[in-house]
Amino acid sequence: MVGESTVQKGLQDVVALESRITFIDGKQGRLIYRGYDIRDLAAQSTFEEVAYLLWYGRLPTAAQLTELRTTLGGLRTLPPEAAAIVDRMPKNANPMDVLRTAVSALAMFEPGETKTGPSSIGGAQRLTAALPTILGQFHRRRAGLPKLRARPELSHAAYLLYALLDTEPSPLDVNAIDVALILHADHELNASTFAARVTASTLSDLYSAVTSAIGTLKGPLHGGANERVMELLDEIKTPDRAESVVHARLAKHERIMGFGHRVYRVEDPRATILREWSRKIGEERKDIHYYDLLRAVELVVMKEKGLYPNVDLYSGSIYTLLGVPHDLFTPIFAASRVSGWTAHVLEEYDDLRLIRPTSAYVGPTDQRYVPIDERS
Ligand code: SDX
């Protein structure tokens, strides 16, 4: 038996592989994609530019960015067979289950090993382009909105909002969702990215790897936290109730969603940027009550647990103010992170090593087999 001391539960602090995609400095609270600080990318870039950076390892030229925009715009439509499967899903289905099932089904109807083949950058672009369509088609049907039209002229962020809300989003709203997509695009070896790499390390295909990742991101300890933050705010209602509600949850040893992180020991730099956007959109909508509530919660959690906010604390308030239903928050996270998942899958294919850790066996050994009629 391996001694207990060699077990790193949750693989905490275990360095599993080398990567050139993302660096997180947990002590300094820095997040870097391919060498670029996300504060610069969030302030000056677009999601398409960041997706290009993650896939190719360098920022695109203007011509390369235009080509990517055109490619993504042309890859948004689902094959009719896959679209029919989305239309068969129950209207009360969890949208993360819709995404997971649709991506899994999509693989069966893709045009073979063309440039959108299942294990190429073409496949990465295809999935990145298709996720907003899957979400928009599903949500429009359950909400009774008009049928989704392909809008290749829209940027990725604008198309996502149009697909979900059937609106022509304002430049401010598009900017807000574009920044959120940039900030969620990658995050080193988080649980869903690790799941994607484990799948890819067996030489399984890109669509299977993304299906694994979507199933993993759904968990409330990972991607599902942003939806639960809004449920907490609905319970708190006014800033003066923040302390009593948070105390009550902590007294039951419940986790306060949107706080804490396995890697960051200071504030998640994405929370810093999203806090500002929550205030900006709130002021523009003349409704900063979510922002005020979140600030009050931050003070209590810091005082009681010394925990900092993570990416999930403010994102839901922004999406809510933009008019996005709560159960689409984690799917939006997936619609961004698919760029990072696919970048990691391609990196795994380039430097393949089957990912297969071991476990410390602590069960019994040398058991004698007892015939069933002798067992009590
Ligand atoms: C994401 O990995 C990534 O990079 C993920 C992500 C990404 O971009 O991919 O950053 C996205 O998943 C952000 C996290 C979203 N999840 C939440 O906000 C859920 C609430 N957070 C916690 O569940 C927790 O902080 C985790 C899961 C995020 C991290 O947990 P760890 O590193 O396993 O820490 P832990 O569970 O060992 O907790 C250490 C202590 C414990 O106290 P004790 O039991 O030892 O007394 O801190 C406490 C925990 O109880 N704690 C919390 C808490 N987080 C940790 N207590 C209350 N509320 C919390 N949120």
Residues whose N, C-alpha, C, O or C-beta is under 5 A from the ligand:
A	BS01	SDX	H187 N190 A191 P220 L221 H222 G223 A225 E254 R255 I256 M257 G258 F259 G260 H261 R262 N310 D312
